[in-house]
Amino acid sequence: MANITAADVNKLRTITGAGMMDCKKALVEADGDFDLAIENLRKKGQKVAANRSDRESTEGAAIAVVNADKTAGVVITLNCETDFVGKNEGFVKLATDLANQALNYTTKEELLASDFNGITVAEKLIEQTGVIGEKIEIGSFERLEGPFIGSYIHAGNKIATLTALSANVAGGEEAARNVAMQAAAMNPIALDEAGVDASIIEKEVEIAKDQLRQEGKPEAMLDNIAKGKIQRFYKDNTLVNQDYIKDGSMSVAGYIKTIDGGLTVTGFKRVALG
């Protein structure tokens, strides 16, 4: 029978993130064999994951990170089942570590298959499922590239956004963050008119026409009035056309022009929990 010391238990806890008692039990069962103890903890995670596969993991942490030269960013959600776990400092750190690792990849599948301290990210999530006792998974994964990328994480890690600007200019970092905050708060469906799916516009036109008919407007006037309503739809629902939340006298596009006359917003990504 191996002599299991407190140092051994602490070492296994550092490697896996599992609780002290779970680590001690795993080492006892493995007769002090670290590799076997780690494997046993992961098997426990696999069992927990299988038992909770039908559970919804709609809580968690939304994280946005940008690379050192501000030309690429990633937003992900690390999902769990309860808000209690989602607010845990260790859980948020894991989400942040995974988001930073995600900067090296273009898809969620690549991230899940990548190495994370000797195991794949997918295996790490299974391990943490066993440690925490809740279904843990990567939910959203979005990547954005451009001449200058900014980010914003809303308080509580429930919403995270990225924005891309057309150039790296003086004041650009604050501007990109402000526009990312706009996207978080106002939840636009597209960057501009061109990004709105034609089917959405067709549906909005029909809704507008039906409302106008009910108001008794002549059929001949419907198209022109509906066009005005669609312009309002664009203003409310596309990022660059929305009223800027910090100064309603201008649009987001107008605000960006105050930073630099040639500057534009070229893209955004937004992920949210709940």
Secondary structure, 3 states (H helix, E strand, C coil): CCCCCHHHHHHHHHHHCCCHHHHHHHHHHCCCCHHHHHHHHHHHHHHHHHHCCCCCCCEEEEEEEECCCCCEEEEEEEEECCHHHHCCHHHHHHHHHHHHHHCCCCCHHHHHHCEECCEEHHHHHHHHHHHHCCCCEEEEEEEEECCEEEEEECCCCCEEEEEEECCCCCCHHHHHHHHHHHHHHHCCCECCHHHCCHHHHHHHHHHHHHHHHHCCCCHHHHHHHHHHHHHHHHHHHEHHHCEECCEEEEEHHHHHHHHCCCCCEEEEEEEECC
